[in-house]
Amino acid sequence: MTQLTKDLLADGLLQELEQAPSQGGRPARMLGLVTSAGRAVGVKVVADHIAFVEVGIDGTVLRSASEPFDAATATVLTDLTMLLRRFIAGGSDVPLLGVGVGVPGSVDRQGNGLVDSTQLGWQHVPLGATLRRALALPVLVENNVNALAMAERLYGIGRRYDNFLVVTIGTGVGAGIVVDGVVLRGNAGGAGEIGHIPVAMDGPACGCGNHGCLEAFIGEAALVAQARELGVIGEQAGMASLRAEADAGNPLAADVFSSAGHLFGRALAGIVHTLDPETVIVLGEGTAAWKHWSFGFELSLRSSLIPSRRGLAVEVETWQDESWAQGAAALVLATPFDAEGIAGEQGRLVRERLVEQSAPQEPSRP
């Protein structure tokens, strides 16, 4: 470990900080990442907007932005490329290691980036190849919840666990599955699509084309539709109005969330029994109303778990657009630890850029 640390110090990737108090031996010298060693850009793509972040090599968000976007337009890739170029152009002089993109859907491989997404209306969209050609940078593409799981593994609660589950509620319902420290992607990058677990034979239509999926009951569109049908909110009102009604004590509004929490808890219990995680982390836009979800969720989850698992810890975090995009940037920053080769050729290119910029520069000759 001492030699590895010396090598990283020599490469300019670590720096010595202040000394830690002695615990009986020599005072320890604290080490930190050199933030000028590199940066990454993260992108969250949803149907109606894009969120961008620029992060330092330690994951700290340096700047962020959000732009309107139409994922259904015929010029979608051209539009995305233009917006991304504009954001990159406003960045610092620190070397840019690469771009990470999180999308709601299945991605064949991070280093390839062929996307299928029911939420975006995309089928076999060559997102990764298009951006790589346009930007001349390494580009990694991943399901957005898998990207969040990666960020949790690097910076969040997941640092304390080798096996955990990240579950998101909001526009969609998804999961990132971490087993032995590695995000589980499945055969074609579609592992974790828990929003499409069938929970009712003759349930409402889902965006995937099936009926009775979990997402069709507890996704944002489903909750808004229920609230309109009950007369809790007007026909043109959305989630913000529903949450405001629940916060104001409207029992019908509170019941919409509580019923969703009940169904969510039962479904999650089945997933916990299947995967046996050490902890579950719940996040996403829907957590803004978690105090209303929790009434139905907590009892439903605990009563549906077998006795030996009823003590499972559930952590709830409120992550918004910036955090989703930070997860996408984590795809780039995680490549030095990619022992499984998940990032493929693009991961190798990121590592090369990191090594090249940190190598000592020979002085120019007169």
Secondary structure, 3 states (H helix, E strand, C coil): CHHHHHHHHHCCCEEEEEEECCCCCCCEEEEEECHHHCEEEEEEECCCEEEEEEEECCCCEEEEEEEECCCCCCCHHHHHHHHHHHHHHCCCCCCEEEEEEEECCEECCCCCCEEEECCCCEEEEEHHHHHHHHHCCCEEEEEHHHHHHHHHHHHCHHHHCCCEEEEEECCCEEEEEEECCEECCCCCCCCCCHHHCECCCCCCECCCCCECEHHHHHCHHHHHHHHHHCCCCCCCCCHHHHHHHHHCCCHHHHHHHHHHHHHHHHHHHHHHHHHCCCEEEEECHHHHHHHHHHHHHHHHHHHHCCHHHCCCEEEECCCCHHHHHHHHHHHHHCHHHCCCCCCHHHHHHHHHHHHHHHCCCCCCCC
